[in-house]
Amino acid sequence: MQTARNIAIIAVLALGVAVLPGGGAAADVTLELLLMGFLAAIGLFAYRLYMENQLTLSTLGDARRAILYGAFGVIALMLAGMDELTDTSAGVLIWVGLIGLSAFAIVRVWTDAQRYT
């Protein structure tokens, strides 16, 4: 019964987007608001993570700290330019490659910093 109710709610919302004038624009605005909320949550998480690990970050060497901050910078640039880069298949490959390389760099620096030597 609950599943049928949930499907009916989704169907009514979809009908409103399809039939009502300006429904598509309202859906676009809602999607953009959700995206901004998601990006704000990621930013808050990153800030919280930074505040909790200041000692670890300050004890990193200059090269590793540059790699870490550079990887986060590349991810920020890839998120900002996602619409333009994902228009072509080569752009998608570049986008995925740079995101993957940045994630690898972050994990590598983090595991090196957590390892006891």
C-alpha positions in Angstrom: 0.0 0.0 0.0 2.8 2.4 0.9 4.6 1.7 -2.4 1.4 2.5 -4.4 1.0 5.7 -2.5 4.7 6.7 -3.2 4.2 5.9 -6.9 1.0 8.0 -7.0 2.8 11.0 -5.5 5.6 10.7 -8.0 3.1 10.4 -10.9 1.2 13.5 -9.7 4.5 15.5 -9.5 5.5 14.3 -13.0 2.1 15.3 -14.3 2.5 18.8 -12.9 5.8 19.2 -14.5 4.5 17.9 -17.9 1.2 19.7 -18.0 1.3 22.9 -16.0 2.8 26.0 -17.7 6.3 26.7 -16.4 6.5 23.2 -14.9 9.7 22.5 -16.7 11.3 25.7 -15.4 10.2 24.9 -11.9 11.7 21.5 -12.2 15.0 23.1 -13.4 15.0 25.5 -10.4 14.3 22.7 -8.0 17.2 20.6 -9.5 19.6 23.6 -9.3 18.6 24.2 -5.6 19.2 20.5 -4.8 22.6 20.7 -6.6 23.6 23.9 -4.6 22.6 22.2 -1.4 24.6 19.2 -2.3 27.7 21.3 -3.1 27.2 23.3 0.1 27.1 20.0 2.1 30.3 18.9 0.4 32.0 22.2 1.3 30.8 21.9 4.9 32.2 18.4 5.1 35.5 19.5 3.6 35.8 22.4 6.1 35.0 20.1 9.0 37.5 17.6 7.8 40.1 20.3 7.5 39.4 21.6 11.0 39.7 18.1 12.5 43.0 17.3 10.8 45.0 20.5 11.0 47.8 18.9 12.9 48.1 16.1 10.3 48.1 18.7 7.5 50.6 20.9 9.1 53.0 18.0 9.6 52.9 17.0 5.9 55.9 17.9 3.8 55.7 20.8 1.4 55.5 18.5 -1.6 52.8 16.3 -0.2 50.8 19.3 0.9 51.1 20.8 -2.6 49.9 17.5 -4.1 47.0 17.3 -1.7 45.8 20.9 -2.2 46.4 20.7 -6.0 44.3 17.5 -6.2 41.4 19.3 -4.4 41.9 22.3 -6.7 41.6 20.0 -9.8 38.4 18.5 -8.4 37.0 21.9 -7.8 37.8 22.9 -11.4 36.4 19.7 -12.8 33.1 20.3 -11.0 33.0 23.9 -12.2 33.7 23.0 -15.8 31.6 19.7 -15.9 29.0 21.0 -18.3 31.5 22.1 -20.9 33.8 19.1 -20.5 31.1 16.5 -20.7 29.8 17.7 -24.1 32.2 15.5 -26.0 33.4 11.9 -25.4 37.0 13.1 -25.2 36.0 15.7 -22.6 34.3 13.0 -20.6 37.5 10.9 -20.7 39.6 13.8 -19.6 37.1 14.7 -16.9 37.0 11.1 -15.5 40.7 10.7 -15.8 41.5 13.9 -13.9 38.9 13.2 -11.2 40.4 9.7 -10.8 43.9 10.9 -10.7 43.0 13.5 -8.1 41.2 11.0 -6.0 44.3 8.7 -6.2 46.6 11.5 -5.2 44.4 12.4 -2.2 44.2 8.8 -1.0 47.9 8.3 -1.5 48.9 11.4 0.5 46.4 10.5 3.2 47.6 6.9 3.6 51.2 8.0 3.6 50.4 10.6 6.3 48.6 8.0 8.5 51.3 5.4 8.2 53.7 5.2 11.1 57.3 5.4 10.0 
